Amino acid sequence: MPNNHLFMPADPVPVDPVPVDPVPVGSVPVRPPDLRPRPRRRPAALMPVLLALLAGAGLQACQQPQLPTPTPPSPSATTPAPALYSPTSLWNTLVPPDAGADANSATMLRTVVEAARAQGFVIAVREWSRPLHYADATTPRHTVTLTAPWAPASTISGVPIPAHAVPDPAGDGHMVIIDRSTGCEYDFWQAVRNADGGWSASWANATSTAGPGWYPRGLSATGSGAAGAAGVIRPEELRDGEIRHALFFAYPQTRAGAPVLPATEADGTSTNVGAIPEGARLQLDPGVDLSTLGLNQYEMIIARALQRYGMILGDTGGGVGLVAQNPLSTTVPYPWGDQTYVDLPQSLLTHMRVLTLGEPHDNATSIEPTPCATLR
């Protein structure tokens, strides 16, 4: 697990806040914000390649010899949230003390600030969020029909779906299932429980909770290749006073073309000079004294995570939004009560920087065989 200490470099490099006009009193964004991610797109040129890979026979995920390490039991009202993904995953590693800002950081960050001023800086809780359901060895296995016209497989089988599982009610219909007996994670986009009790989804895929938290060849349920539970704020973390991972965020100006590593696919369409590629990591200036910002308790926990781990651009959305575990999938309460969206101080964004971008990824996608499921 990452170090528990609050990350503060020995000699923090000052980061000048992005200049913005003050937000007038009474200009709080209208609820709900437009957090709708754009429809998933798969480059048409890739489809013949993907179909060729599937010709003749299904991709037998069970060809891989070893199952991943089991995940700890599902959290309760008193247990901590289970750790997800490898300790060396970018989701779980502290921003290095010598990390530098990208040469285009100020220009890119301005688009984030402008998007927040237009539609808010929020946490999506009850809509456009992620239900995280837990399964075990006794959970019935299902074959899920995949219906997206671009989908390179028509079914995913061997998926444990608890009887109580429900997807997020908003348009993306996200749902994540973590099998604590195998360490497998199942990620759904636009999941639907059918009238006969079976399941379908526009797309679904599976990965290991012991891996990096990214689908190595894309074809995830997010726009960037990120695993569905990656970067999600969970109520146990706020209750226990610490988030030990980077946060997933979405915003509207995702750059068209290739993502940057660690992202493995992209759905961006913006050609704005300040557009940010999916996979970019932003950090709240570690030199900022958070006690001077007037933050409440949960805002302070989130701000500390943004200083220590940052936030990674994982999808396209209509506003600047972090993602929380949907309360439909947990009995642990949130400190803000029963809210659909939770506003965060936009001043946090003015003190952020875009870290030096990773290497571009080719955005070529294909199904990665996994011991967790079979895609045909």
BAFIKOL-335313 format. One record per residue (C-alpha): x, y, z; residue in three letters. Coordinates in Angstrom, 1 decimal, padded with zeros to 4 digits, m for minus. Layout:
BEGIN
REC      u      v      w selum
REC      X      Y      Z   ALA
...
//
This chain:
BEGIN
REC      u      v      w selum
REC  000.0  000.0  000.0   MET
REC  001.2  003.6 m000.5   PRO
REC  002.7  005.6  002.3   ASN
REC  000.2  006.9  004.7   ASN
REC  002.0  010.3  005.2   HIS
REC  000.6  013.5  003.7   LEU
REC  002.8  014.1  000.7   PHE
REC  004.7  017.3  001.0   MET
REC  007.9  017.7 m001.1   PRO
REC  010.9  019.0  000.9   ALA
REC  011.0  022.0 m001.3   ASP
REC  007.7  022.5 m003.0   PRO
REC  007.8  024.3 m006.3   VAL
REC  005.2  027.2 m006.3   PRO
REC  002.4  026.8 m008.9   VAL
REC  000.8  030.0 m009.9   ASP
REC m003.0  029.8 m009.7   PRO
REC m004.8  030.1 m013.0   VAL
REC m006.3  033.6 m013.1   PRO
REC m010.0  033.6 m013.3   VAL
REC m012.7  036.2 m012.7   ASP
REC m014.4  035.9 m009.3   PRO
REC m017.6  033.9 m009.4   VAL
REC m020.5  036.2 m008.3   PRO
REC m022.6  035.3 m005.4   VAL
REC m025.7  033.4 m006.6   GLY
REC m024.0  032.0 m009.7   SER
REC m024.0  028.4 m008.4   VAL
REC m024.5  026.1 m011.4   PRO
REC m028.0  024.9 m012.1   VAL
REC m028.6  021.3 m010.9   ARG
REC m028.2  018.8 m012.3   PRO
REC m025.0  019.5 m014.2   PRO
REC m024.6  017.9 m017.7   ASP
REC m022.3  015.1 m016.8   LEU
REC m023.3  013.0 m019.7   ARG
REC m020.4  011.4 m021.4   PRO
REC m020.6  011.3 m025.2   ARG
REC m021.5  008.1 m026.9   PRO
REC m018.7  005.6 m027.2   ARG
REC m017.0  005.6 m030.6   ARG
REC m014.7  002.9 m032.0   ARG
REC m012.7  003.9 m035.1   PRO
REC m014.3  002.3 m038.1   ALA
REC m010.9  001.3 m039.5   ALA
REC m010.3 m001.0 m036.6   LEU
REC m013.5 m003.0 m037.0   MET
REC m012.2 m005.4 m039.7   PRO
REC m009.2 m006.1 m037.5   VAL
REC m011.3 m006.8 m034.5   LEU
REC m013.7 m009.0 m036.4   LEU
REC m010.8 m010.9 m037.9   ALA
REC m009.6 m011.7 m034.4   LEU
REC m013.0 m013.1 m033.6   LEU
REC m013.4 m015.1 m036.8   ALA
REC m014.1 m018.8 m036.4   GLY
REC m014.0 m019.1 m032.6   ALA
REC m014.6 m017.2 m029.4   GLY
REC m011.9 m015.8 m027.4   LEU
REC m011.5 m018.3 m024.5   GLN
REC m010.5 m016.2 m021.6   ALA
REC m009.8 m019.3 m019.5   CYS
REC m006.8 m020.1 m021.6   GLN
REC m004.7 m018.0 m019.2   GLN
REC m003.2 m020.3 m016.6   PRO
REC m003.6 m018.4 m013.3   GLN
REC m006.5 m016.5 m011.7   LEU
REC m005.6 m013.1 m010.1   PRO
REC m005.3 m012.7 m006.3   THR
REC m008.6 m012.7 m004.5   PRO
REC m010.0 m009.3 m003.4   THR
REC m010.8 m008.8  000.3   PRO
REC m014.4 m009.2  001.5   PRO
REC m016.9 m006.6  000.6   SER
REC m016.9 m003.6  003.0   PRO
REC m019.3 m003.2  005.8   SER
REC m020.2 m000.3  008.1   ALA
REC m017.0 m000.8  010.0   THR
REC m014.4 m002.4  007.7   THR
REC m012.2 m000.3  005.4   PRO
REC m012.8 m000.2  001.7   ALA
REC m010.8 m002.9  000.0   PRO
REC m007.6 m001.9 m001.8   ALA
REC m007.9 m002.3 m005.6   LEU
REC m005.2 m002.8 m008.2   TYR
REC m001.5 m003.3 m008.0   SER
REC  000.5 m001.1 m005.5   PRO
REC  002.6  000.0 m008.5   THR
REC m000.5  001.1 m010.5   SER
REC m000.6  004.8 m011.3   LEU
REC m003.9  004.9 m009.4   TRP
REC m002.1  003.9 m006.2   ASN
REC  001.2  005.7 m006.5   THR
REC  002.0  009.1 m005.0   LEU
REC  002.8  011.9 m007.4   VAL
REC  006.7  012.0 m007.2   PRO
REC  008.2  015.0 m005.4   PRO
REC  010.1  016.0 m008.6   ASP
REC  007.1  015.7 m010.9   ALA
REC  007.0  018.6 m013.3   GLY
REC  004.1  020.5 m015.0   ALA
REC  003.5  020.0 m018.7   ASP
REC  004.8  022.9 m020.9   ALA
REC  001.1  023.5 m021.9   ASN
REC m000.3  023.1 m018.4   SER
REC m001.7  026.6 m018.0   ALA
REC m003.5  026.5 m021.3   THR
REC m005.0  023.1 m020.6   MET
REC m006.0  023.9 m017.1   LEU
REC m007.8  027.0 m018.3   ARG
REC m010.3  024.8 m020.1   THR
REC m010.9  022.9 m016.9   VAL
REC m011.6  026.1 m015.0   VAL
REC m013.9  027.4 m017.7   GLU
REC m015.8  024.1 m017.8   ALA
REC m016.3  024.2 m014.0   ALA
REC m017.5  027.9 m014.2   ARG
REC m020.0  026.9 m016.8   ALA
REC m021.4  023.7 m015.3   GLN
REC m019.8  023.1 m011.9   GLY
REC m017.1  021.0 m010.2   PHE
REC m019.1  018.2 m008.6   VAL
REC m019.0  014.6 m007.4   ILE
REC m021.5  012.4 m009.2   ALA
REC m023.1  010.3 m006.5   VAL
REC m026.6  009.0 m007.5   ARG
REC m026.4  009.5 m011.3   GLU
REC m023.5  009.1 m013.7   TRP
REC m021.7  007.3 m010.9   SER
REC m020.6  003.7 m010.3   ARG
REC m022.5  001.0 m008.4   PRO
REC m019.8 m001.4 m007.0   LEU
REC m021.3 m004.8 m006.3   HIS
REC m019.5 m007.7 m004.7   TYR
REC m019.8 m011.3 m005.7   ALA
REC m018.3 m014.6 m004.3   ASP
REC m017.9 m018.2 m005.3   ALA
REC m021.7 m018.8 m004.6   THR
REC m022.9 m016.1 m006.9   THR
REC m024.7 m017.4 m010.0   PRO
REC m022.9 m017.0 m013.3   ARG
REC m024.5 m015.3 m016.3   HIS
REC m023.9 m015.0 m020.0   THR
REC m024.5 m011.3 m020.8   VAL
REC m025.6 m010.3 m024.3   THR
REC m023.5 m007.3 m025.8   LEU
REC m025.5 m005.1 m028.0   THR
REC m023.4 m002.1 m029.2   ALA
REC m023.1 m002.0 m033.0   PRO
REC m019.3 m001.7 m032.7   TRP
REC m018.9 m004.4 m030.2   ALA
REC m016.3 m007.0 m031.3   PRO
REC m018.0 m009.7 m029.2   ALA
REC m021.7 m010.6 m028.8   SER
REC m021.6 m012.2 m025.4   THR
REC m019.5 m012.3 m022.2   ILE
REC m020.0 m015.4 m020.2   SER
REC m019.0 m016.6 m016.7   GLY
REC m020.1 m013.3 m015.1   VAL
REC m021.1 m013.5 m011.4   PRO
REC m024.1 m011.1 m010.9   ILE
REC m025.6 m010.8 m007.5   PRO
REC m029.4 m010.9 m007.3   ALA
REC m029.5 m007.4 m005.8   HIS
REC m027.2 m005.8 m008.5   ALA
REC m028.5 m002.7 m010.2   VAL
REC m026.8 m000.4 m012.7   PRO
REC m026.5  003.4 m012.3   ASP
REC m029.9  004.9 m013.4   PRO
REC m028.4  007.5 m015.7   ALA
REC m027.7  007.1 m019.4   GLY
REC m024.3  005.3 m019.2   ASP
REC m025.8  002.6 m017.0   GLY
REC m022.5  001.8 m015.4   HIS
REC m022.2 m001.2 m013.2   MET
REC m019.1 m002.8 m011.6   VAL
REC m019.0 m006.3 m010.1   ILE
REC m016.0 m007.4 m008.0   ILE
REC m015.7 m011.1 m007.4   ASP
REC m013.9 m011.3 m004.0   ARG
REC m013.3 m015.1 m004.5   SER
REC m011.2 m014.7 m007.7   THR
REC m010.1 m011.0 m007.8   GLY
REC m011.9 m010.5 m011.0   CYS
REC m013.7 m007.2 m011.9   GLU
REC m016.6 m007.0 m014.4   TYR
REC m017.3 m003.6 m015.9   ASP
REC m020.6 m002.8 m017.7   PHE
REC m021.6  000.1 m019.9   TRP
REC m025.4  000.5 m020.3   GLN
REC m026.3 m002.6 m018.3   ALA
REC m029.9 m003.8 m018.4   VAL
REC m031.6 m006.5 m016.4   ARG
REC m034.0 m008.1 m018.8   ASN
REC m037.6 m009.1 m018.1   ALA
REC m036.6 m012.7 m018.0   ASP
REC m034.0 m012.1 m015.3   GLY
REC m031.1 m012.2 m017.7   GLY
REC m028.7 m009.4 m018.5   TRP
REC m027.6 m007.4 m021.5   SER
REC m025.3 m004.4 m021.9   ALA
REC m024.1 m002.3 m024.7   SER
REC m020.6 m003.4 m023.7   TRP
REC m018.9 m005.3 m020.9   ALA
REC m015.4 m006.6 m020.2   ASN
REC m013.4 m008.1 m017.4   ALA
REC m010.0 m007.5 m015.8   THR
REC m008.1 m008.3 m012.6   SER
REC m008.2 m006.3 m009.4   THR
REC m004.5 m007.2 m009.0   ALA
REC m003.6 m005.5 m012.3   GLY
REC m002.9 m001.9 m013.2   PRO
REC m006.5 m000.7 m013.3   GLY
REC m006.4 m000.2 m017.1   TRP
REC m007.4 m002.5 m019.9   TYR
REC m004.2 m003.0 m021.8   PRO
REC m005.8 m003.0 m025.3   ARG
REC m008.8 m000.7 m024.5   GLY
REC m012.4 m001.9 m025.0   LEU
REC m013.2 m000.8 m021.4   SER
REC m016.5  000.5 m020.1   ALA
REC m015.1  004.0 m019.9   THR
REC m013.7  006.3 m022.5   GLY
REC m010.1  005.9 m021.6   SER
REC m009.5  002.2 m020.9   GLY
REC m009.7  002.7 m017.2   ALA
REC m011.2 m000.1 m015.1   ALA
REC m014.7  000.7 m013.8   GLY
REC m013.8  000.9 m010.1   ALA
REC m010.6  002.9 m010.7   ALA
REC m010.5  006.3 m009.1   GLY
REC m014.0  006.0 m007.6   VAL
REC m014.6  007.7 m004.2   ILE
REC m016.0  005.2 m001.7   ARG
REC m017.9  006.1  001.5   PRO
REC m015.6  004.1  003.7   GLU
REC m012.7  006.3  002.6   GLU
REC m014.4  009.4  003.7   LEU
REC m015.5  007.8  006.9   ARG
REC m011.9  006.7  007.7   ASP
REC m010.5  010.1  006.7   GLY
REC m008.2  009.1  003.8   GLU
REC m008.3  008.4  000.1   ILE
REC m005.2  006.4 m000.9   ARG
REC m005.5  006.6 m004.7   HIS
REC m005.8  009.0 m007.6   ALA
REC m009.3  010.1 m008.5   LEU
REC m011.1  009.5 m011.8   PHE
REC m012.5  012.7 m013.5   PHE
REC m014.4  013.6 m016.6   ALA
REC m014.7  016.9 m018.4   TYR
REC m015.9  018.2 m021.8   PRO
REC m012.8  019.2 m023.7   GLN
REC m011.1  015.8 m024.1   THR
REC m008.6  016.0 m026.9   ARG
REC m009.4  014.3 m030.2   ALA
REC m007.1  011.5 m031.4   GLY
REC m004.8  009.3 m029.3   ALA
REC m004.8  009.2 m025.5   PRO
REC m001.6  009.4 m023.4   VAL
REC m000.4  006.5 m021.2   LEU
REC m001.6  005.1 m018.9   PRO
REC m004.9  005.5 m020.9   ALA
REC m005.3  002.9 m023.7   THR
REC m008.2  004.4 m025.7   GLU
REC m009.9  007.7 m026.1   ALA
REC m013.3  009.1 m027.0   ASP
REC m012.4  012.8 m027.2   GLY
REC m013.4  015.0 m030.1   THR
REC m012.1  018.5 m029.1   SER
REC m009.4  020.2 m031.3   THR
REC m009.2  023.2 m028.8   ASN
REC m005.5  024.1 m028.2   VAL
REC m006.2  023.6 m024.5   GLY
REC m008.0  020.2 m024.8   ALA
REC m006.6  017.6 m022.5   ILE
REC m005.9  014.0 m023.6   PRO
REC m007.4  011.1 m021.7   GLU
REC m004.8  009.7 m019.4   GLY
REC m003.5  013.1 m018.3   ALA
REC m002.8  013.4 m014.6   ARG
REC m003.6  016.7 m012.7   LEU
REC m002.3  017.6 m009.3   GLN
REC m003.4  020.1 m006.7   LEU
REC m000.3  022.2 m005.9   ASP
REC  001.3  020.4 m002.9   PRO
REC  002.6  023.8 m001.6   GLY
REC m001.0  025.1 m001.0   VAL
REC m001.9  025.2  002.7   ASP
REC m005.3  023.5  002.6   LEU
REC m006.2  024.9  006.0   SER
REC m006.5  028.4  004.4   THR
REC m009.2  027.3  001.8   LEU
REC m012.2  027.0  004.2   GLY
REC m012.8  023.3  003.3   LEU
REC m015.2  021.1  005.3   ASN
REC m014.1  017.7  006.4   GLN
REC m014.8  015.6  003.3   TYR
REC m013.6  018.4  001.0   GLU
REC m010.3  018.3  003.0   MET
REC m010.0  014.5  002.5   ILE
REC m010.5  014.9 m001.3   ILE
REC m008.1  017.9 m001.5   ALA
REC m005.4  015.9  000.2   ARG
REC m005.9  013.0 m002.2   ALA
REC m005.6  015.6 m005.1   LEU
REC m002.3  016.8 m003.6   GLN
REC m000.9  013.3 m003.0   ARG
REC m002.2  011.3 m005.9   TYR
REC m003.9  013.7 m008.2   GLY
REC m006.8  013.0 m010.6   MET
REC m006.7  011.3 m014.0   ILE
REC m008.8  012.2 m017.0   LEU
REC m010.8  009.1 m017.7   GLY
REC m013.8  010.1 m019.7   ASP
REC m015.7  012.9 m021.6   THR
REC m018.5  014.6 m019.7   GLY
REC m020.5  017.8 m019.8   GLY
REC m019.0  019.2 m016.6   GLY
REC m015.9  018.7 m014.4   VAL
REC m016.9  015.7 m012.3   GLY
REC m015.4  013.2 m009.9   LEU
REC m017.1  009.9 m009.5   VAL
REC m018.4  008.2 m006.3   ALA
REC m019.7  004.8 m005.6   GLN
REC m023.5  004.9 m006.1   ASN
REC m025.4  004.4 m002.8   PRO
REC m027.5  001.8 m004.5   LEU
REC m024.6 m000.6 m003.9   SER
REC m023.5  000.2 m000.3   THR
REC m025.1  000.7  003.1   THR
REC m022.2  002.9  004.3   VAL
REC m023.5  006.5  004.4   PRO
REC m021.9  009.5  002.8   TYR
REC m021.1  012.6  005.0   PRO
REC m023.1  014.9  002.7   TRP
REC m026.3  012.9  003.1   GLY
REC m028.7  012.0  000.3   ASP
REC m027.4  014.2 m002.5   GLN
REC m027.4  013.3 m006.2   THR
REC m024.5  015.7 m007.0   TYR
REC m022.1  017.3 m004.5   VAL
REC m020.6  020.6 m005.3   ASP
REC m016.8  021.1 m004.6   LEU
REC m015.0  024.4 m004.3   PRO
REC m013.9  025.6 m007.7   GLN
REC m011.0  027.3 m006.1   SER
REC m009.3  023.9 m005.9   LEU
REC m009.1  023.8 m009.7   LEU
REC m007.3  027.1 m009.9   THR
REC m004.5  025.7 m007.8   HIS
REC m004.0  022.7 m010.0   MET
REC m001.5  021.8 m012.7   ARG
REC m001.3  019.3 m015.5   VAL
REC  001.7  017.1 m015.0   LEU
REC  004.0  016.2 m017.8   THR
REC  001.9  014.1 m020.2   LEU
REC  002.7  010.5 m020.7   GLY
REC  003.6  009.0 m024.1   GLU
REC  000.9  008.9 m026.7   PRO
REC m000.9  005.5 m027.1   HIS
REC m001.8  004.3 m030.6   ASP
REC m005.5  004.0 m029.6   ASN
REC m005.7  000.6 m031.4   ALA
REC m008.1 m001.6 m029.4   THR
REC m008.6 m005.4 m029.2   SER
REC m009.9 m007.9 m026.7   ILE
REC m007.3 m008.9 m024.1   GLU
REC m007.8 m012.6 m023.1   PRO
REC m008.5 m012.8 m019.3   THR
REC m009.1 m015.7 m017.0   PRO
REC m012.2 m013.9 m015.6   CYS
REC m014.6 m014.4 m018.5   ALA
REC m015.1 m015.6 m022.1   THR
REC m016.0 m013.1 m024.9   LEU
REC m017.4 m014.5 m028.1   ARG
//
